[in-house]
Amino acid sequence: MSLITPENHLVLFAVIVAAAALGIWSEHKKWLGNISGILVTMILMSILSMTGIVPVASNPKLKIEVYDLIFNYFIPLSIPLMLMGSNVMRIIREGGKLLVAFLIGALGVVLGSFVAFYFIDLGADSGNAAGVITATLIGGSMNFIATGEILNFSTHPLFSATIAVDNFAANAYILMLFAIPSFKFLARFFMKPKIENLETTANNQNEESYPITIERIALSMLIAAVIAGVGSLISPAIQYLFSSKMSMNILIVTVLSVLIANILPKKLKKLEDTAFAIGLWMMYIFLAAIGASTNLSDMLHVGPAVLGFYIIILFFHLIFMVSLARIFKLDVYEVIIASAANIMGPSVAAPMAASLGQKKLITPGILVGILGYVIGTFIGVSIAVMLS
């Protein structure tokens, strides 16, 4: 029996919220700045469950209402919240060369995942693991979680190992990207850097911001709840129609979220920042609960093979982008910023563009990263189905 029993609902929920808060806070502190907040949250909850402080989420003999609440509600609600800004037409209109580079990079990840699957055996669930890894390398952690849930894979040791490896591999890769402009021997593969990308556009300077307010919180949650509710009504019929064991609910919610975001882009514009912040917090809460079902020894055991899987995909992804850069008239900055958007999403692509002085690529970097949110889950699930 754990120190905090399953019946201590509010105490257990407080611990989960604290673990999520620590993870979010850690990303802004230098002493933990190179470690993903997601990893901090999951490892902390794993330690608490393994030492008997909180109940183990994967224990089939226990019904733990707090974990059930999080597993059943937080992901269906967080996906619509995080996808409210996924205006595909704006991405196509304003993405420019960065959009081309991003799509090339996404194709490189897909092809790399097939190569990695051929060379590295991750066991009976290799196909699902390949799908989850592909999804996260096309748009970031949101796809990681959504794909894992759709494939009923989120409590598997491979899932936890992948999160741990993802943090290490992605950070090392981003550091390497920063060094690429200094590699003179690669210059012949790229077009000459574009002077116009150093300029800040008037749209970036004048773009209106919308602060978080109680009204926007209420509207964001209402829209997310309606989308999640409609998804839960439709998904059983879709699942029956295709005789699928996958969690169609998350897939349907994702499709509906993207449709609504693109049908009503102007109406949802004021809600984007508020909705995304709430959705991201919910993701952290969900991952804290997943951490409570994780066994660290299992995670460490399968970690080296997963790292090899990542290295092959990242290597193939970068080689593929560099090889095609000249053909599509891409400069070195467009390639590395688009690659960052692939591997770690808009939260890394935008600051990378700013730090490299490519001011005109900041907004496109955010937009193509959001496109990764839109397409990554679908591609990841497709890869898993093909390879399973």
C-alpha distance (Angstrom), angle and dihedral (degrees) to the residues before:
residue distance angle dihedral
M1 . . .
S2 3.79 . .
L3 3.80 124.2 .
I4 3.80 89.1 -117.1
T5 3.78 104.1 48.5
P6 3.82 124.0 -145.5
E7 3.82 88.5 -109.0
N8 3.83 91.9 60.9
H9 3.80 90.1 85.5
L10 3.79 100.1 164.4
V11 3.81 94.5 41.2
L12 3.81 91.7 50.4
F13 3.80 91.4 46.4
A14 3.82 89.8 49.8
V15 3.81 90.3 54.5
I16 3.81 91.2 49.6
V17 3.81 92.0 48.7
A18 3.82 89.7 48.1
A19 3.82 91.6 52.0
A20 3.81 90.3 50.3
A21 3.80 91.6 47.3
L22 3.80 91.5 50.2
G23 3.80 90.3 51.5
I24 3.81 92.3 51.0
W25 3.81 92.2 44.6
S26 3.81 92.7 47.7
E27 3.80 92.7 61.5
H28 3.80 89.5 65.2
K29 3.81 95.6 49.8
K30 3.80 122.2 86.3
W31 3.80 94.4 -139.7
L32 3.78 89.9 60.9
G33 3.80 98.4 20.9
N34 3.81 95.0 113.8
I35 3.80 94.0 50.7
S36 3.78 119.0 80.4
G37 3.79 113.8 -112.1
I38 3.81 87.1 -135.4
L39 3.80 89.9 59.8
V40 3.82 92.2 47.3
T41 3.80 90.4 52.5
M42 3.81 94.9 46.8
I43 3.81 96.4 45.1
L44 3.81 91.5 48.5
M45 3.81 92.5 51.9
S46 3.80 90.9 44.1
I47 3.81 90.6 54.6
L48 3.81 91.4 46.9
S49 3.81 91.6 51.6
M50 3.83 94.9 44.0
T51 3.82 92.0 49.9
G52 3.81 92.3 50.1
I53 3.78 97.8 -111.8
V54 3.81 94.9 118.3
P55 3.82 126.6 22.6
V56 3.80 117.6 -95.1
A57 3.81 109.5 -104.3
S58 3.81 94.0 -148.3
N59 3.83 95.5 54.4
P60 3.85 104.2 120.8
K61 3.82 91.6 -160.7
L62 3.80 93.7 62.5
K63 3.78 128.9 70.3
I64 3.79 104.7 -153.5
E65 3.78 109.5 -174.8
V66 3.82 95.6 -164.6
Y67 3.80 92.5 56.7
D68 3.82 90.9 43.7
L69 3.80 89.9 53.1
I70 3.80 92.1 51.7
F71 3.81 95.7 43.9
N72 3.81 93.6 47.2
Y73 3.80 101.9 41.5
F74 3.80 114.8 18.7
I75 3.82 99.9 66.4
P76 3.85 97.0 43.9
L77 3.81 87.9 51.0
S78 3.80 98.4 41.3
I79 3.82 96.3 53.3
P80 3.84 95.9 61.2
L81 3.81 88.9 44.7
M82 3.81 93.6 53.3
L83 3.80 94.4 43.0
M84 3.80 97.3 51.7
G85 3.80 90.2 101.7
S86 3.81 96.2 48.9
N87 3.82 97.0 116.6
V88 3.80 101.0 165.3
M89 3.82 94.8 -171.2
R90 3.79 91.1 55.4
I91 3.81 90.1 48.9
I92 3.81 91.0 52.6
R93 3.81 92.4 43.9
E94 3.81 97.8 47.1
G95 3.82 103.0 24.0
G96 3.81 94.3 83.7
K97 3.80 116.8 165.3
L98 3.79 90.1 -12.6
L99 3.80 89.5 64.9
V100 3.82 90.2 53.7
A101 3.80 90.8 48.7
F102 3.81 91.5 47.3
L103 3.80 93.2 52.3
I104 3.81 90.8 48.3
G105 3.80 88.4 51.0
A106 3.81 91.8 49.3
L107 3.81 90.2 51.9
G108 3.80 88.5 49.3
V109 3.82 90.2 54.4
V110 3.82 91.2 50.3
L111 3.80 93.6 49.5
G112 3.81 90.5 43.3
S113 3.79 90.9 53.7
F114 3.82 90.4 57.3
V115 3.82 90.1 49.3
A116 3.83 91.6 48.7
F117 3.81 91.7 46.9
Y118 3.81 89.4 53.6
F119 3.82 94.6 51.1
I120 3.84 103.1 34.8
D121 3.79 125.2 51.6
L122 3.80 112.6 -153.3
G123 3.77 93.1 178.3
A124 3.79 132.4 -106.9
D125 3.81 92.2 -26.2
S126 3.81 96.6 49.6
G127 3.80 91.2 118.4
N128 3.78 93.8 55.0
A129 3.80 91.0 44.6
A130 3.81 90.4 51.5
G131 3.80 90.1 50.7
V132 3.80 93.5 50.3
I133 3.82 92.8 46.5
T134 3.81 91.7 47.5
A135 3.80 90.9 50.5
T136 3.79 94.2 50.8
L137 3.82 92.8 46.7
I138 3.80 91.0 54.1
G139 3.78 97.1 52.6
G140 3.77 116.0 -10.6
S141 3.79 141.3 -103.9
M142 3.80 98.7 -26.8
N143 3.80 90.1 65.1
F144 3.79 89.4 44.9
I145 3.79 92.3 59.3
A146 3.80 97.0 39.0
T147 3.81 92.8 49.3
G148 3.79 92.2 47.3
E149 3.80 90.4 52.5
I150 3.81 93.7 47.0
L151 3.82 90.7 51.1
N152 3.85 92.6 45.2
F153 3.79 85.4 -121.9
S154 3.81 104.1 119.1
T155 3.83 96.6 102.0
H156 3.82 95.2 46.3
P157 3.86 117.1 111.0
L158 3.80 88.6 -123.7
F159 3.80 89.5 60.5
S160 3.81 92.6 55.1
A161 3.79 92.4 42.8
T162 3.78 89.7 52.1
I163 3.80 91.8 54.1
A164 3.80 90.8 51.7
V165 3.80 93.4 47.1
D166 3.80 92.2 42.5
N167 3.80 90.8 61.4
F168 3.81 93.7 51.1
A169 3.81 97.7 40.4
A170 3.81 95.9 43.6
N171 3.81 94.2 48.8
A172 3.80 92.2 47.7
Y173 3.80 90.1 48.0
I174 3.83 93.3 50.7
L175 3.81 90.5 51.2
M176 3.80 88.8 52.0
L177 3.83 91.0 50.2
F178 3.80 90.4 58.3
A179 3.81 88.7 57.3
I180 3.82 96.5 50.9
P181 3.86 96.8 85.8
S182 3.82 88.2 59.7
F183 3.82 92.7 55.4
K184 3.81 98.9 96.7
F185 3.81 94.3 -173.2
L186 3.83 88.9 65.9
A187 3.81 94.0 55.8
R188 3.81 93.0 92.4
F189 3.81 90.3 63.9
F190 3.81 94.1 59.4
M191 3.78 137.7 61.6
K192 3.79 116.9 -114.1
P193 3.86 110.0 -80.0
K194 3.80 111.1 -92.7
I195 3.81 116.1 -114.3
E196 3.81 91.9 -152.9
N197 3.82 91.2 64.2
L198 3.81 88.7 67.2
E199 3.81 90.6 64.6
T200 3.78 124.8 88.0
T201 3.77 112.9 -129.2
A202 3.79 122.4 -131.3
N203 3.81 89.5 -119.2
N204 3.81 91.3 61.1
Q205 3.80 92.0 48.6
N206 3.78 96.3 47.0
E207 3.79 101.4 35.8
E208 3.78 108.9 129.7
S209 3.79 120.0 -123.5
Y210 3.78 124.4 -146.4
P211 3.82 116.4 -149.2
I212 3.80 122.4 -143.3
T213 3.80 111.6 -91.7
I214 3.81 134.4 171.5
E215 3.82 90.0 -110.3
R216 3.81 91.8 54.1
I217 3.80 91.2 46.2
A218 3.83 90.2 52.4
L219 3.81 94.0 47.2
S220 3.80 93.2 45.0
M221 3.80 92.1 51.5
L222 3.81 91.5 45.7
I223 3.81 92.6 53.6
A224 3.82 92.0 45.1
A225 3.81 91.9 48.7
V226 3.82 92.7 49.4
I227 3.83 92.2 49.1
A228 3.82 91.6 47.0
G229 3.81 91.0 47.2
V230 3.81 94.0 49.7
G231 3.81 89.3 46.2
S232 3.81 91.0 53.8
L233 3.82 90.2 52.5
I234 3.80 95.0 48.7
S235 3.80 101.3 39.0
P236 3.86 99.3 70.8
A237 3.80 90.3 57.0
I238 3.81 91.9 47.4
Q239 3.80 91.2 46.9
Y240 3.81 91.0 50.4
L241 3.81 91.7 46.0
F242 3.82 93.0 54.8
S243 3.85 95.4 32.6
S244 3.81 87.4 -130.9
K245 3.80 129.5 164.2
M246 3.79 91.0 -157.8
S247 3.79 120.4 106.7
M248 3.80 97.5 -101.9
N249 3.81 90.6 179.6
I250 3.82 93.4 75.8
L251 3.80 91.7 44.1
I252 3.82 92.4 50.5
V253 3.81 91.8 46.0
T254 3.81 89.2 52.2
V255 3.81 92.4 50.2
L256 3.82 92.3 47.5
S257 3.81 91.5 47.2
V258 3.80 92.5 53.3
L259 3.82 91.7 46.0
I260 3.81 93.7 50.9
A261 3.81 92.0 45.4
N262 3.80 90.4 54.1
I263 3.82 97.5 40.6
L264 3.82 93.1 50.5
P265 3.83 105.7 26.2
K266 3.82 95.9 143.6
K267 3.80 93.5 46.7
L268 3.81 92.2 50.9
K269 3.81 97.1 42.5
K270 3.81 93.4 92.0
L271 3.79 91.1 51.0
E272 3.82 99.1 49.5
D273 3.82 99.9 93.4
T274 3.80 94.3 40.9
A275 3.80 93.6 46.5
F276 3.80 94.1 46.6
A277 3.82 92.8 51.2
I278 3.82 92.1 51.7
G279 3.80 92.1 44.4
L280 3.80 92.8 50.3
W281 3.81 91.2 51.0
M282 3.81 89.5 51.2
M283 3.81 89.6 51.3
Y284 3.80 89.9 55.2
I285 3.81 91.3 49.6
F286 3.81 90.0 51.0
L287 3.80 91.9 49.5
A288 3.80 90.8 49.2
A289 3.82 88.0 57.4
I290 3.82 90.4 46.7
G291 3.82 87.8 51.4
A292 3.79 89.0 57.8
S293 3.80 89.1 60.5
T294 3.81 94.7 48.3
N295 3.79 126.0 103.9
L296 3.82 109.4 -149.9
S297 3.80 93.7 -153.8
D298 3.82 91.0 55.7
M299 3.78 89.4 47.5
L300 3.82 93.2 52.2
H301 3.80 92.1 45.4
V302 3.82 95.3 59.2
G303 3.82 95.8 32.0
P304 3.87 99.9 92.9
A305 3.81 92.9 54.5
V306 3.81 90.7 48.2
L307 3.83 89.4 50.0
G308 3.81 89.6 54.6
F309 3.80 88.7 50.6
Y310 3.81 90.3 53.1
I311 3.81 94.2 46.6
I312 3.81 92.3 53.9
I313 3.81 93.3 48.8
L314 3.81 94.8 45.5
F315 3.81 92.3 46.8
F316 3.81 92.3 49.4
H317 3.83 91.4 44.4
L318 3.81 93.2 54.4
I319 3.82 95.7 42.1
F320 3.80 89.7 49.4
M321 3.83 92.2 51.5
V322 3.81 94.4 45.8
S323 3.81 91.8 47.0
L324 3.82 92.6 54.4
A325 3.81 98.2 37.5
R326 3.80 95.5 93.0
I327 3.80 93.4 46.8
F328 3.82 92.0 54.0
K329 3.84 93.2 39.5
L330 3.81 95.3 -116.6
D331 3.78 123.7 159.5
V332 3.79 124.1 -140.4
Y333 3.82 93.9 -99.7
E334 3.79 93.7 52.3
V335 3.80 89.9 51.4
I336 3.81 97.5 48.9
I337 3.83 95.4 41.8
A338 3.81 90.9 49.1
S339 3.80 89.4 46.8
A340 3.81 90.3 52.3
A341 3.81 88.9 50.8
N342 3.82 88.8 53.0
I343 3.77 96.8 48.2
M344 3.82 103.1 36.2
G345 3.79 106.7 10.2
P346 3.82 132.8 -125.8
S347 3.80 95.1 -43.1
V348 3.82 89.3 71.2
A349 3.82 101.1 29.2
A350 3.82 94.5 59.5
P351 3.83 98.0 50.8
M352 3.80 89.8 42.8
A353 3.82 89.9 55.9
A354 3.80 90.1 48.7
S355 3.81 94.3 47.6
L356 3.82 91.1 49.8
G357 3.80 90.9 51.8
Q358 3.82 92.7 -114.2
K359 3.80 94.3 133.8
K360 3.78 95.8 164.5
L361 3.81 90.0 57.6
I362 3.83 96.1 56.7
T363 3.81 96.7 87.2
P364 3.84 94.4 39.3
G365 3.82 87.5 49.5
I366 3.80 89.9 56.7
L367 3.80 92.3 44.6
V368 3.81 97.1 50.3
G369 3.81 89.2 45.4
I370 3.81 88.1 56.3
L371 3.81 88.4 50.0
G372 3.80 85.5 58.6
Y373 3.82 88.0 58.8
V374 3.80 88.9 53.4
I375 3.81 100.7 47.3
G376 3.81 104.1 24.9
T377 3.79 98.1 77.7
F378 3.81 93.7 48.3
I379 3.80 92.1 48.1
G380 3.80 92.7 45.9
V381 3.82 92.9 51.0
S382 3.82 90.3 47.1
I383 3.81 91.1 52.0
A384 3.81 91.2 49.3
V385 3.81 91.9 50.6
M386 3.81 92.3 49.3
L387 3.81 94.7 47.4
S388 3.82 99.7 39.3
